[in-house]
Each structure stands twice: as C-alpha cells, then as structure tokens.
Amino acid sequence: MIEVNKDTIIADIIEEAPQAFVMFQAIGMHCMGCAMASGETVEEACEVHGVNADEFIKSLNAFIAQLG
C-alpha cells in the first residue's frame, strides 16, 4: 500500500487506494476528478483548503494502513 507524504500526488493515492477518496471528501476536497488533482500534491491541496497537512497525512496513512 502507498505511504503518503507531503509530496505525494493525490491522483497516485486514489489510484493505489481508491477507498481513501472519502478522507479527501471529509475535509472538503470534492473535486478529485478535476485537472488540479491529477498533478497536485497533498501539501498543495491542504494549503488551498486550509487543512493542516501533517495532521491530514497522519490520518490518511492510518486509514490506508487499515485497508490492508
């Protein structure tokens, strides 16, 4: 499974763990299919959406780890 960091591209996360889409939706990132998401890093997206990147990445990695 993918290990997410600030430089991880969102599209790569969704490709590897499509179930993680709900984590992005939960913080207001609803445009996962938009052009920006295909090349945007987690850090960039968090900055735009006013989300603490470190906290989100920690939660996202925990969520992905439980997927097995």
N, CA, C and O atoms as a CHARMM CRD file, in Angstrom:
* protein
*
  272
    1    1 MET  N      0.84400  -1.18100   0.00000 PROA 1      0.00000
    2    1 MET  CA     0.00000   0.00000   0.00000 PROA 1      0.00000
    3    1 MET  C      0.88800   1.24200   0.00000 PROA 1      0.00000
    4    1 MET  O      2.04600   1.19800   0.41600 PROA 1      0.00000
    5    2 ILE  N      0.34200   2.30600  -0.45600 PROA 2      0.00000
    6    2 ILE  CA     1.07100   3.57200  -0.59000 PROA 2      0.00000
    7    2 ILE  C      1.26200   4.24500   0.77400 PROA 2      0.00000
    8    2 ILE  O      0.36600   4.22400   1.61900 PROA 2      0.00000
    9    3 GLU  N      2.42600   4.83400   0.97200 PROA 3      0.00000
   10    3 GLU  CA     2.70400   5.65000   2.16600 PROA 3      0.00000
   11    3 GLU  C      2.70100   7.10500   1.71300 PROA 3      0.00000
   12    3 GLU  O      3.51100   7.50300   0.87500 PROA 3      0.00000
   13    4 VAL  N      1.80800   7.88000   2.25800 PROA 4      0.00000
   14    4 VAL  CA     1.60500   9.26100   1.83400 PROA 4      0.00000
   15    4 VAL  C      2.52900  10.21000   2.58400 PROA 4      0.00000
   16    4 VAL  O      2.73000  10.07400   3.79100 PROA 4      0.00000
   17    5 ASN  N      3.09000  11.17500   1.85600 PROA 5      0.00000
   18    5 ASN  CA     3.82700  12.26900   2.46800 PROA 5      0.00000
   19    5 ASN  C      3.38400  13.56200   1.78300 PROA 5      0.00000
   20    5 ASN  O      2.50700  13.53300   0.92000 PROA 5      0.00000
   21    6 LYS  N      3.97100  14.67800   2.15400 PROA 6      0.00000
   22    6 LYS  CA     3.54100  15.97600   1.62000 PROA 6      0.00000
   23    6 LYS  C      3.69100  16.07900   0.10900 PROA 6      0.00000
   24    6 LYS  O      2.95500  16.82300  -0.53900 PROA 6      0.00000
   25    7 ASP  N      4.63700  15.34000  -0.45400 PROA 7      0.00000
   26    7 ASP  CA     4.91500  15.42700  -1.87600 PROA 7      0.00000
   27    7 ASP  C      4.15400  14.39600  -2.71500 PROA 7      0.00000
   28    7 ASP  O      4.29500  14.36700  -3.93800 PROA 7      0.00000
   29    8 THR  N      3.36100  13.56400  -2.07400 PROA 8      0.00000
   30    8 THR  CA     2.60900  12.53900  -2.80100 PROA 8      0.00000
   31    8 THR  C      1.52200  13.20100  -3.64100 PROA 8      0.00000
   32    8 THR  O      0.79000  14.06500  -3.16000 PROA 8      0.00000
   33    9 ILE  N      1.42800  12.78500  -4.89300 PROA 9      0.00000
   34    9 ILE  CA     0.41900  13.31300  -5.80600 PROA 9      0.00000
   35    9 ILE  C     -0.92600  12.66200  -5.46500 PROA 9      0.00000
   36    9 ILE  O     -1.01300  11.44600  -5.29600 PROA 9      0.00000
   37   10 ILE  N     -1.95800  13.47900  -5.36900 PROA 10     0.00000
   38   10 ILE  CA    -3.28100  12.98300  -4.97800 PROA 10     0.00000
   39   10 ILE  C     -3.76200  11.88100  -5.91300 PROA 10     0.00000
   40   10 ILE  O     -4.30500  10.87600  -5.45500 PROA 10     0.00000
   41   11 ALA  N     -3.56900  12.05600  -7.20700 PROA 11     0.00000
   42   11 ALA  CA    -4.02200  11.04300  -8.17000 PROA 11     0.00000
   43   11 ALA  C     -3.35700   9.69700  -7.90600 PROA 11     0.00000
   44   11 ALA  O     -3.97800   8.65300  -8.11000 PROA 11     0.00000
   45   12 ASP  N     -2.10500   9.70500  -7.45400 PROA 12     0.00000
   46   12 ASP  CA    -1.40700   8.44800  -7.14200 PROA 12     0.00000
   47   12 ASP  C     -2.04100   7.75500  -5.94300 PROA 12     0.00000
   48   12 ASP  O     -2.13700   6.52900  -5.90300 PROA 12     0.00000
   49   13 ILE  N     -2.47200   8.54500  -4.97000 PROA 13     0.00000
   50   13 ILE  CA    -3.13600   7.97300  -3.78500 PROA 13     0.00000
   51   13 ILE  C     -4.43600   7.29800  -4.19800 PROA 13     0.00000
   52   13 ILE  O     -4.70200   6.16100  -3.80800 PROA 13     0.00000
   53   14 ILE  N     -5.23800   7.99100  -4.97800 PROA 14     0.00000
   54   14 ILE  CA    -6.53800   7.46400  -5.38500 PROA 14     0.00000
   55   14 ILE  C     -6.37700   6.23700  -6.27500 PROA 14     0.00000
   56   14 ILE  O     -7.19800   5.32100  -6.23100 PROA 14     0.00000
   57   15 GLU  N     -5.32400   6.21800  -7.07900 PROA 15     0.00000
   58   15 GLU  CA    -5.06100   5.05700  -7.92000 PROA 15     0.00000
   59   15 GLU  C     -4.71000   3.83200  -7.08000 PROA 15     0.00000
   60   15 GLU  O     -5.18300   2.72800  -7.35200 PROA 15     0.00000
   61   16 GLU  N     -3.88200   4.03300  -6.06300 PROA 16     0.00000
   62   16 GLU  CA    -3.43300   2.93400  -5.20300 PROA 16     0.00000
   63   16 GLU  C     -4.46700   2.53100  -4.15300 PROA 16     0.00000
   64   16 GLU  O     -4.59100   1.35400  -3.81500 PROA 16     0.00000
   65   17 ALA  N     -5.20200   3.51200  -3.64400 PROA 17     0.00000
   66   17 ALA  CA    -6.17700   3.25500  -2.56600 PROA 17     0.00000
   67   17 ALA  C     -7.43200   4.07900  -2.82600 PROA 17     0.00000
   68   17 ALA  O     -7.64900   5.09500  -2.16500 PROA 17     0.00000
   69   18 PRO  N     -8.26500   3.65700  -3.78200 PROA 18     0.00000
   70   18 PRO  CA    -9.45300   4.44300  -4.12300 PROA 18     0.00000
   71   18 PRO  C    -10.40000   4.68200  -2.94600 PROA 18     0.00000
   72   18 PRO  O    -11.17100   5.64200  -2.95000 PROA 18     0.00000
   73   19 GLN  N    -10.33900   3.81700  -1.95200 PROA 19     0.00000
   74   19 GLN  CA   -11.18600   3.99200  -0.76600 PROA 19     0.00000
   75   19 GLN  C    -10.82700   5.25700   0.00400 PROA 19     0.00000
   76   19 GLN  O    -11.63900   5.76500   0.77700 PROA 19     0.00000
   77   20 ALA  N     -9.62200   5.76600  -0.20200 PROA 20     0.00000
   78   20 ALA  CA    -9.16300   6.96400   0.50400 PROA 20     0.00000
   79   20 ALA  C     -9.89000   8.21900   0.04700 PROA 20     0.00000
   80   20 ALA  O     -9.77800   9.27000   0.67900 PROA 20     0.00000
   81   21 PHE  N    -10.63500   8.11300  -1.05000 PROA 21     0.00000
   82   21 PHE  CA   -11.40500   9.24800  -1.55900 PROA 21     0.00000
   83   21 PHE  C    -12.28300   9.85600  -0.46800 PROA 21     0.00000
   84   21 PHE  O    -12.45200  11.07500  -0.42200 PROA 21     0.00000
   85   22 VAL  N    -12.84000   9.02800   0.40700 PROA 22     0.00000
   86   22 VAL  CA   -13.71900   9.53100   1.47200 PROA 22     0.00000
   87   22 VAL  C    -12.96900  10.43400   2.45000 PROA 22     0.00000
   88   22 VAL  O    -13.56100  11.34300   3.03200 PROA 22     0.00000
   89   23 MET  N    -11.67500  10.19100   2.63300 PROA 23     0.00000
   90   23 MET  CA   -10.88100  11.03500   3.52700 PROA 23     0.00000
   91   23 MET  C    -10.74900  12.45100   2.94800 PROA 23     0.00000
   92   23 MET  O    -10.80100  13.43900   3.68000 PROA 23     0.00000
   93   24 PHE  N    -10.58200  12.53000   1.65200 PROA 24     0.00000
   94   24 PHE  CA   -10.48400  13.82700   0.99400 PROA 24     0.00000
   95   24 PHE  C    -11.83500  14.54900   1.02400 PROA 24     0.00000
   96   24 PHE  O    -11.89900  15.75600   1.25700 PROA 24     0.00000
   97   25 GLN  N    -12.89700  13.80300   0.78900 PROA 25     0.00000
   98   25 GLN  CA   -14.23900  14.39000   0.84200 PROA 25     0.00000
   99   25 GLN  C    -14.53700  14.94500   2.22700 PROA 25     0.00000
  100   25 GLN  O    -15.16700  15.99600   2.35100 PROA 25     0.00000
  101   26 ALA  N    -14.09400  14.25500   3.26200 PROA 26     0.00000
  102   26 ALA  CA   -14.37900  14.65500   4.64000 PROA 26     0.00000
  103   26 ALA  C    -13.79000  16.02400   4.99500 PROA 26     0.00000
  104   26 ALA  O    -14.27800  16.68800   5.90900 PROA 26     0.00000
  105   27 ILE  N    -12.75000  16.44400   4.28300 PROA 27     0.00000
  106   27 ILE  CA   -12.15300  17.75000   4.57200 PROA 27     0.00000
  107   27 ILE  C    -12.48600  18.77500   3.48700 PROA 27     0.00000
  108   27 ILE  O    -11.86100  19.83200   3.40700 PROA 27     0.00000
  109   28 GLY  N    -13.46400  18.45400   2.66300 PROA 28     0.00000
  110   28 GLY  CA   -13.94200  19.42200   1.68500 PROA 28     0.00000
  111   28 GLY  C    -13.30300  19.35500   0.32000 PROA 28     0.00000
  112   28 GLY  O    -13.53500  20.23100  -0.51300 PROA 28     0.00000
  113   29 MET  N    -12.50800  18.34200   0.07300 PROA 29     0.00000
  114   29 MET  CA   -11.88300  18.16700  -1.24200 PROA 29     0.00000
  115   29 MET  C    -12.79200  17.27500  -2.08600 PROA 29     0.00000
  116   29 MET  O    -12.64700  16.05300  -2.11000 PROA 29     0.00000
  117   30 HSD  N    -13.72300  17.91600  -2.77100 PROA 30     0.00000
  118   30 HSD  CA   -14.71500  17.16100  -3.52800 PROA 30     0.00000
  119   30 HSD  C    -14.38300  17.04500  -5.00500 PROA 30     0.00000
  120   30 HSD  O    -15.05800  16.31200  -5.72900 PROA 30     0.00000
  121   31 CYS  N    -13.37500  17.73900  -5.46300 PROA 31     0.00000
  122   31 CYS  CA   -13.09600  17.77200  -6.90400 PROA 31     0.00000
  123   31 CYS  C    -11.93800  16.85000  -7.27600 PROA 31     0.00000
  124   31 CYS  O    -11.02200  17.26100  -7.98800 PROA 31     0.00000
  125   32 MET  N    -11.97100  15.62500  -6.80400 PROA 32     0.00000
  126   32 MET  CA   -10.86800  14.70600  -7.05200 PROA 32     0.00000
  127   32 MET  C    -10.68500  14.39800  -8.53400 PROA 32     0.00000
  128   32 MET  O     -9.61100  13.95300  -8.94000 PROA 32     0.00000
  129   33 GLY  N    -11.69000  14.62000  -9.32900 PROA 33     0.00000
  130   33 GLY  CA   -11.57400  14.37600 -10.75700 PROA 33     0.00000
  131   33 GLY  C    -11.13900  15.59600 -11.54100 PROA 33     0.00000
  132   33 GLY  O    -10.96200  15.52000 -12.75700 PROA 33     0.00000
  133   34 CYS  N    -10.96400  16.71700 -10.86700 PROA 34     0.00000
  134   34 CYS  CA   -10.60600  17.94700 -11.57900 PROA 34     0.00000
  135   34 CYS  C     -9.14700  17.90600 -12.03500 PROA 34     0.00000
  136   34 CYS  O     -8.35400  17.10100 -11.54700 PROA 34     0.00000
  137   35 ALA  N     -8.81600  18.76500 -12.95500 PROA 35     0.00000
  138   35 ALA  CA    -7.47400  18.79000 -13.54000 PROA 35     0.00000
  139   35 ALA  C     -6.39100  19.03600 -12.48900 PROA 35     0.00000
  140   35 ALA  O     -5.30000  18.47500 -12.58700 PROA 35     0.00000
  141   36 MET  N     -6.67600  19.85900 -11.49600 PROA 36     0.00000
  142   36 MET  CA    -5.66900  20.16100 -10.46600 PROA 36     0.00000
  143   36 MET  C     -5.29800  18.91500  -9.66800 PROA 36     0.00000
  144   36 MET  O     -4.12900  18.73200  -9.32800 PROA 36     0.00000
  145   37 ALA  N     -6.25300  18.07000  -9.36700 PROA 37     0.00000
  146   37 ALA  CA    -5.99500  16.90100  -8.53600 PROA 37     0.00000
  147   37 ALA  C     -5.02900  15.92900  -9.20300 PROA 37     0.00000
  148   37 ALA  O     -4.31400  15.19600  -8.52000 PROA 37     0.00000
  149   38 SER  N     -5.00400  15.91900 -10.51500 PROA 38     0.00000
  150   38 SER  CA    -4.15000  14.95700 -11.20800 PROA 38     0.00000
  151   38 SER  C     -2.66500  15.23500 -10.98600 PROA 38     0.00000
  152   38 SER  O     -1.85300  14.31200 -11.05400 PROA 38     0.00000
  153   39 GLY  N     -2.30000  16.47400 -10.72600 PROA 39     0.00000
  154   39 GLY  CA    -0.89400  16.79800 -10.52100 PROA 39     0.00000
  155   39 GLY  C     -0.59000  17.48800  -9.22500 PROA 39     0.00000
  156   39 GLY  O      0.54600  17.90300  -9.00000 PROA 39     0.00000
  157   40 GLU  N     -1.57100  17.62400  -8.36700 PROA 40     0.00000
  158   40 GLU  CA    -1.41800  18.36500  -7.11600 PROA 40     0.00000
  159   40 GLU  C     -0.91500  17.44600  -6.00000 PROA 40     0.00000
  160   40 GLU  O     -1.34800  16.30000  -5.88000 PROA 40     0.00000
  161   41 THR  N     -0.00100  17.96600  -5.19300 PROA 41     0.00000
  162   41 THR  CA     0.47700  17.20200  -4.03900 PROA 41     0.00000
  163   41 THR  C     -0.50800  17.35100  -2.88000 PROA 41     0.00000
  164   41 THR  O     -1.36000  18.23900  -2.88100 PROA 41     0.00000
  165   42 VAL  N     -0.37700  16.48600  -1.91400 PROA 42     0.00000
  166   42 VAL  CA    -1.21900  16.56300  -0.72400 PROA 42     0.00000
  167   42 VAL  C     -0.98500  17.89800  -0.01600 PROA 42     0.00000
  168   42 VAL  O     -1.93500  18.54200   0.42800 PROA 42     0.00000
  169   43 GLU  N      0.25900  18.30300   0.08700 PROA 43     0.00000
  170   43 GLU  CA     0.56900  19.56900   0.75900 PROA 43     0.00000
  171   43 GLU  C     -0.09000  20.75000   0.04700 PROA 43     0.00000
  172   43 GLU  O     -0.65100  21.62800   0.70100 PROA 43     0.00000
  173   44 GLU  N     -0.02700  20.78000  -1.27200 PROA 44     0.00000
  174   44 GLU  CA    -0.63300  21.86800  -2.03100 PROA 44     0.00000
  175   44 GLU  C     -2.14400  21.90800  -1.83000 PROA 44     0.00000
  176   44 GLU  O     -2.72200  22.97700  -1.63200 PROA 44     0.00000
  177   45 ALA  N     -2.77500  20.74800  -1.88200 PROA 45     0.00000
  178   45 ALA  CA    -4.22300  20.67600  -1.71300 PROA 45     0.00000
  179   45 ALA  C     -4.63300  21.10600  -0.31000 PROA 45     0.00000
  180   45 ALA  O     -5.61900  21.82400  -0.14400 PROA 45     0.00000
  181   46 CYS  N     -3.88800  20.67600   0.69200 PROA 46     0.00000
  182   46 CYS  CA    -4.19700  21.05800   2.06500 PROA 46     0.00000
  183   46 CYS  C     -4.07200  22.56500   2.24700 PROA 46     0.00000
  184   46 CYS  O     -4.89300  23.18900   2.91900 PROA 46     0.00000
  185   47 GLU  N     -3.05300  23.13400   1.65300 PROA 47     0.00000
  186   47 GLU  CA    -2.85000  24.57700   1.76200 PROA 47     0.00000
  187   47 GLU  C     -4.03100  25.34200   1.16100 PROA 47     0.00000
  188   47 GLU  O     -4.53000  26.29700   1.75700 PROA 47     0.00000
  189   48 VAL  N     -4.46500  24.92000  -0.00900 PROA 48     0.00000
  190   48 VAL  CA    -5.58500  25.58100  -0.69400 PROA 48     0.00000
  191   48 VAL  C     -6.87700  25.45600   0.10500 PROA 48     0.00000
  192   48 VAL  O     -7.70200  26.36900   0.11300 PROA 48     0.00000
  193   49 HSD  N     -7.04500  24.31200   0.77900 PROA 49     0.00000
  194   49 HSD  CA    -8.29100  24.04800   1.50400 PROA 49     0.00000
  195   49 HSD  C     -8.20800  24.40100   2.98600 PROA 49     0.00000
  196   49 HSD  O     -9.15400  24.14500   3.73100 PROA 49     0.00000
  197   50 GLY  N     -7.08800  24.98600   3.42700 PROA 50     0.00000
  198   50 GLY  CA    -6.96200  25.40800   4.81800 PROA 50     0.00000
  199   50 GLY  C     -6.90200  24.26700   5.80800 PROA 50     0.00000
  200   50 GLY  O     -7.42200  24.37300   6.91800 PROA 50     0.00000
  201   51 VAL  N     -6.27000  23.17600   5.41000 PROA 51     0.00000
  202   51 VAL  CA    -6.17800  21.98000   6.25000 PROA 51     0.00000
  203   51 VAL  C     -4.71800  21.78700   6.67200 PROA 51     0.00000
  204   51 VAL  O     -3.80700  21.98800   5.86900 PROA 51     0.00000
  205   52 ASN  N     -4.50100  21.40200   7.91600 PROA 52     0.00000
  206   52 ASN  CA    -3.15500  21.11700   8.40100 PROA 52     0.00000
  207   52 ASN  C     -2.65700  19.84900   7.71200 PROA 52     0.00000
  208   52 ASN  O     -3.19300  18.76400   7.93900 PROA 52     0.00000
  209   53 ALA  N     -1.64000  19.98500   6.87700 PROA 53     0.00000
  210   53 ALA  CA    -1.14200  18.86400   6.07400 PROA 53     0.00000
  211   53 ALA  C     -0.60800  17.72600   6.93800 PROA 53     0.00000
  212   53 ALA  O     -0.87800  16.55900   6.65400 PROA 53     0.00000
  213   54 ASP  N      0.14100  18.04500   7.98100 PROA 54     0.00000
  214   54 ASP  CA     0.71800  16.99300   8.82200 PROA 54     0.00000
  215   54 ASP  C     -0.36300  16.14200   9.48500 PROA 54     0.00000
  216   54 ASP  O     -0.26500  14.91500   9.50800 PROA 54     0.00000
  217   55 GLU  N     -1.38100  16.78800  10.01800 PROA 55     0.00000
  218   55 GLU  CA    -2.47700  16.05700  10.67000 PROA 55     0.00000
  219   55 GLU  C     -3.25400  15.21900   9.66700 PROA 55     0.00000
  220   55 GLU  O     -3.60600  14.07200   9.94500 PROA 55     0.00000
  221   56 PHE  N     -3.52500  15.80000   8.48800 PROA 56     0.00000
  222   56 PHE  CA    -4.27300  15.06400   7.47500 PROA 56     0.00000
  223   56 PHE  C     -3.48700  13.84800   6.98300 PROA 56     0.00000
  224   56 PHE  O     -4.05000  12.76500   6.82500 PROA 56     0.00000
  225   57 ILE  N     -2.19900  14.02700   6.74400 PROA 57     0.00000
  226   57 ILE  CA    -1.36300  12.92100   6.26500 PROA 57     0.00000
  227   57 ILE  C     -1.30500  11.80000   7.29300 PROA 57     0.00000
  228   57 ILE  O     -1.35700  10.62300   6.93600 PROA 57     0.00000
  229   58 LYS  N     -1.19900  12.15800   8.55500 PROA 58     0.00000
  230   58 LYS  CA    -1.18700  11.15000   9.62000 PROA 58     0.00000
  231   58 LYS  C     -2.49200  10.35300   9.60700 PROA 58     0.00000
  232   58 LYS  O     -2.47200   9.12400   9.67900 PROA 58     0.00000
  233   59 SER  N     -3.61000  11.04400   9.51800 PROA 59     0.00000
  234   59 SER  CA    -4.91200  10.37200   9.48100 PROA 59     0.00000
  235   59 SER  C     -5.07800   9.54100   8.21200 PROA 59     0.00000
  236   59 SER  O     -5.60100   8.42800   8.25300 PROA 59     0.00000
  237   60 LEU  N     -4.63200  10.08500   7.09500 PROA 60     0.00000
  238   60 LEU  CA    -4.75600   9.39000   5.81900 PROA 60     0.00000
  239   60 LEU  C     -3.92400   8.11500   5.80100 PROA 60     0.00000
  240   60 LEU  O     -4.39700   7.07800   5.33500 PROA 60     0.00000
  241   61 ASN  N     -2.70000   8.17300   6.29900 PROA 61     0.00000
  242   61 ASN  CA    -1.85300   6.97700   6.35600 PROA 61     0.00000
  243   61 ASN  C     -2.44900   5.91800   7.28000 PROA 61     0.00000
  244   61 ASN  O     -2.38300   4.72700   6.97700 PROA 61     0.00000
  245   62 ALA  N     -3.02500   6.33700   8.39500 PROA 62     0.00000
  246   62 ALA  CA    -3.67600   5.39500   9.31400 PROA 62     0.00000
  247   62 ALA  C     -4.86400   4.72300   8.62200 PROA 62     0.00000
  248   62 ALA  O     -5.06400   3.51500   8.75200 PROA 62     0.00000
  249   63 PHE  N     -5.64600   5.51100   7.88900 PROA 63     0.00000
  250   63 PHE  CA    -6.80700   4.98600   7.17100 PROA 63     0.00000
  251   63 PHE  C     -6.35400   3.96200   6.12600 PROA 63     0.00000
  252   63 PHE  O     -6.92800   2.87700   6.02600 PROA 63     0.00000
  253   64 ILE  N     -5.32800   4.30900   5.35200 PROA 64     0.00000
  254   64 ILE  CA    -4.83700   3.41500   4.30400 PROA 64     0.00000
  255   64 ILE  C     -4.25800   2.13900   4.90900 PROA 64     0.00000
  256   64 ILE  O     -4.43800   1.05500   4.35500 PROA 64     0.00000
  257   65 ALA  N     -3.56900   2.25700   6.03300 PROA 65     0.00000
  258   65 ALA  CA    -2.97000   1.08200   6.69000 PROA 65     0.00000
  259   65 ALA  C     -4.03400   0.09300   7.11800 PROA 65     0.00000
  260   65 ALA  O     -3.81500  -1.11600   7.05000 PROA 65     0.00000
  261   66 GLN  N     -5.17500   0.57900   7.55400 PROA 66     0.00000
  262   66 GLN  CA    -6.23600  -0.34200   7.99800 PROA 66     0.00000
  263   66 GLN  C     -6.89900  -1.06000   6.83000 PROA 66     0.00000
  264   66 GLN  O     -7.59300  -2.05700   7.02500 PROA 66     0.00000
  265   67 LEU  N     -6.68600  -0.55300   5.60800 PROA 67     0.00000
  266   67 LEU  CA    -7.24700  -1.21600   4.43000 PROA 67     0.00000
  267   67 LEU  C     -6.53400  -2.54200   4.15100 PROA 67     0.00000
  268   67 LEU  O     -7.08000  -3.44600   3.51900 PROA 67     0.00000
  269   68 GLY  N     -5.30700  -2.62200   4.64100 PROA 68     0.00000
  270   68 GLY  CA    -4.56900  -3.86600   4.49900 PROA 68     0.00000
  271   68 GLY  C     -3.83200  -3.93800   3.24400 PROA 68     0.00000
  272   68 GLY  O     -3.15700  -4.93300   2.98000 PROA 68     0.00000
